[in-house]
Amino acid sequence: MSNKVPHSRDYIFTPVIRICHWLRALSIVLLVISGFYISWPFLVQYGGPDNLMQGWVRFGHLVAGFLLVAITIIRAYLYFFSKSDIERRSFRDVISPKKWIENLMAYGYMGNMHKSGVYGPLQYMTYFALTMVIVVMCVTGLILHAHVYHEGLGGAFMPIAEALIPMFGTLAFVRELHHFLTWVFVIFMVIHVYMAVFSGIRFKHNSVDSIVSGYDYHPMKHK
């Protein structure tokens, strides 16, 4: 007698969402690496007219930073206005105490988890918190950019930067906060990869491959 359970193949992530995911992941990795190097240029001694290493690293940091800003705006638009509401539906579970209990028990191997959308409540709130961190990183990054590059986009953003600095206290604190939140990215990336693999094994679905192919599979209920 076969114990195999039939599964349905469901389309959950559109190409735009998948592209944004991997571009955001790439930009964050580049930002973390280049950011740490900018704060401590350990490859070559800093200074001198023939030393362009720091300049190239800063250029890469700026490109990755503006890419992250663009993706953050695009993903916010897609969340609210995309034809696919699978992400928006996930919010139903966030405001349901029953779903929270079910979610936490499922992670503890005490039952299964049934989602209204694509994310469970804990996963949804984790991603929301990360999004808030990304927003703060983008804002503090733009403030620092405006105070280094006084022309072009930096000069255009300077009036806004000057207005935002009092919200953080001082420009020095903006820099410290920007550096501190980098560690949130580092910690999140480790946990995110672990939980993606764990979730696929624990709940037996296409947790990792779905952000590549766009498809997930779920056990079909018997009628």
N, C-alpha and C positions, 0 to 999 in steps of 0.2 A: 504494500500500500504506500503510495507516495505521500510524503509530508510537505511537499512544496506548496507554498501559498501563492496564488496568482497575484501579480502586481500590475498596477496601471502606470503608464509612462506619461507624466504630466509636464507640460511646458510652463516654467515658472519665471525664468529670467530672460528678458529681451536682450538682443545684441548690444544695445546702447548701455544697459545696466552692466553687462559683463565687461564691455570695453572700459567703462568708467571704473569698475572694480579693480581691474588689473593696472590701469594707468594710475589710479590712486595709490595702489600698493607700491608701484614702482616709484612714484614721486615721494612717498613717505620714506622708503628705503634710502633713496638718494638724499633726501633732506636730512635724515638722521646721520648718515655717514659724513656728508659734507659739512653739516652743522657742527659735529664734534671736531672735525678737522679745522674749521674756521676758528673755533675756540682754542684749539691747541695744534698748530701746524707742525706736526712732528716729522714730516718726511724730509723737508729741507729747512734750513735756517731762514727765518722770515727777514725780509728787507733786501735792498739792493736793486738796481735798475734791471738786472738780468734775471730776476726771480719772478716768474709769472705763475708759479704753482698756485699761490693763494688767490690770484686773480681768476684763474680758470675754475678753481673750486668754488669761489664766490659766484661766478657766472652760472655754474651748474646748479648751485643752491637757488639762485634767482629763478632760473627756468623751471626747476621742480616746484618752487614755491608758487609761481603764477599758475602752473599747471594744476596744483592742488586747489587754488582759489577757484579756477574755472570749473573743475570737476565738482567742487562743493556746491557751486551755484546750479550746475546742471542737475545734480542729484536731488537737490531741494525742489527744483521745478518738476522733475519726474515723479517725485514722491506725491506731490499734490495734484498734478495734472496729467499723469500718464494714463493711457486707456486701461492698462492693466492695474487693477486695484489690489493685487495680492499682497503688496507691502502695507497699504492702508488698512486692509482687513485685519492685519496682525494687531492693530491697536485695540481691537475688541477684547483680546485676551489680556491685555495690560490692565484694563479696568475691571477685570473679573477676578475676584478673590479665589473662586473655585479653580480657575485656570492656573493661577499662581501656585496653589497647593498641588495641583496635578503635575505642573511643570517640575517643581522641586522634588516631588516624590519620584517622578520618572527618572530624573538624574540620579536618584538614589536607588535605582533598580526596584522601585516599588510601583509598578504599573506602567502604563504607556502614556504617551503625550499626543493629544489631538489638537492641531492648530487650526485657527480660523483663517490664517494667512500663511505666509512663508516663515515667519519667525515666532518662536515661543516668547512669553512675556519677559523672561530673564534676558534672552538674546536681544529682544527689541530694545529694552532699556539700556543694555550694554552698548548697543550700536548708537542709541540716542546720546548717551554720555560721551562716546567717542566723537560723535558729530559735533557736540558742543566744544570739546577739546580742540577739534580741527578748526572750528570757527575762531576760537580764541587765538590759536596759533597763527591763523591767516591774518587776523587783525593786528596782533603784536608784530608779526613779520612785516606787514605793510608799514607800521609805524617806524620800525627800525630802518626799513628801506628808505622811507622818506627823509630820515635824519642822516643818511649816508649819501644818497643820490638826490641832489637838490634840483635837478632839472628833469624834464620829461615826465614820466608817470610819477616818479617820486615827488617832484615839485608840485604836480597837480593834487597829490594826496596829502601834501603838507598841512593845509588848513584843517583837514579832517583829523590828521594825526595829532596836531596841536590841541584840538578839542577833546580827543579821546584820552590823552595822557593823564589829565587830572583824575579820570576814572580809575586809573591804576596807581596813582600816587606820583611816581616819578619815572623818568625815562630809564633809570637804572633798574627799577623794579620790573619794567616791561621786558628788559633784556633777561633778567633773572627768571621771570615767569616763562619766557619763551624757551629758555634752556631747561628749566625744570620739567615742563610739559613734554619735552622730547622723550623723557624716560617713560611717560605714559604710553607713547607709541611703541617703545621697545618692549615694555611689559605686555602690552596688548597683542603685539604680533606673535609672541611666544604662546600666549594663552589661546589666541584665535586659531592658530594652526593646530594646537593640541585638541581644542574643543571640536574643530571641524572633523578631525579624524575620529575622535571619541564618539561624536554624534552619529557618524556614519556606521560605526561598529555597533554602538548601543541600540540604535533605532532601526538599523538595517535599511538605510536609504542612501541615495546618491548625494551625500552631503558635500563632498569635495568636487566631484566631477560636474555638478549642476552649475557651478559658476564658470565652467568651461564650455559645456555643451548647451546649457540652458534647460536641460531636462532633469527631472527627479522621478523617482518611482516610489509608489506607496502600496501597501497591502490592500487588496480589494476586499470589501466586505461581502460576506455571503448573504445572498437574498433568501 
